[in-house]
């Protein structure tokens, strides 16, 4: 057996034994000297404190010392660098070689109401050609202005509209289900089919009584296909390369409302419209979130009205905490596509964050009218 194959096999099984590429920001934990669990129920999902921290512009309160002041402070106890990184390796059972992940962060506060976020990531794989790190499809760069603390929030730049609307994207991404050819080109999960993308534009949101959030965003999308933002970093990168080079900008509008009930259910309604090939495509997303004593439930019903026809789908995620920053995640997808084909996706994942290491393993299976495949993914990442 070749050396490269032996290395891939040994890495893959070691990742399975210990084992996600997360959206947690390591710089914030250092800034406030807090454990990851302070803001994350089970990373990358955010608890109420984490969602509040995000909405407040990466500060606990308006009285916090700003990042800019910390940089200027010569006192070593207050000095803070707003730069962070995550690097890692990942492998899956259906592709050759080992992928390398690079994720860079630069974020913080400038005044008591103005903050910024810069993030870029890329998964470099042997099958991918002409890879670049600083691309709009894999980056975020925006400024945020808070008025009356967290009541009114304005954001502008390259941003993701779903980040403030609960844990929809965080809980359902990195499932290992986005694999190979079906649904025309590849399996596309219900949440991906909504075509909610990063935008180059602006966003306004309003928080009422800490339990009702209204949000609107408008701008140009950074890509035209449904496979980019939520596509797992464990996916076969070669299947995405052609689409990433053919992306065109499209106008997009998103409006959403989320409501937290007295029994701590988080229910939402999100409308997304995008101009594609001289026609309007719209989608409706109904997310539900609830934390139970022994597991966390996230569900999303999806309806899409597109040129090819209508699409309906359902995603269910069950996150089972094991220990601090260690959990199992079970995902069950079901949908009926534009050709009236019934499709299912199943995923079982394990994640463990230990000090500066992130270990994960995911097993996924897809059953469609014309396609069935199993896939195993493993990853080891280091947080700086």
ABEGO torsion letter per residue (X at the ends): XBAAAAAAAAAAAAAAAAXXBBABBAAAAAAAGBBAAAABABOABBBAAAAAAAAAGGBABAABBBAAAAAABABAAABBBABBBBBBBBBBAABBEBBBBBBBBBBEBABAABBBBBBBBBBBBAABBGBBABBAAABBBBBBBBBGEAABBBBBEBBBAAAABEAAAAAABGAGABBEBBGGABBBBAAAAAGBBBBBBBBBBBBBGGABBBBBBBEBBABABAAAAABBAABBAAAAAAAAAABBBBBBBBBBBBBBBAAGBBBBBBBBBBBBGGBBBBBBBBBBBBBBAABBBBBBBBBBBBAAEBBBBBBBBBBBBABBGBBBBBBBBBBBBAAGBBBBBBBBBBBBBBEABBBBBBBBBBBBAABBBBBBBBBBBBBX
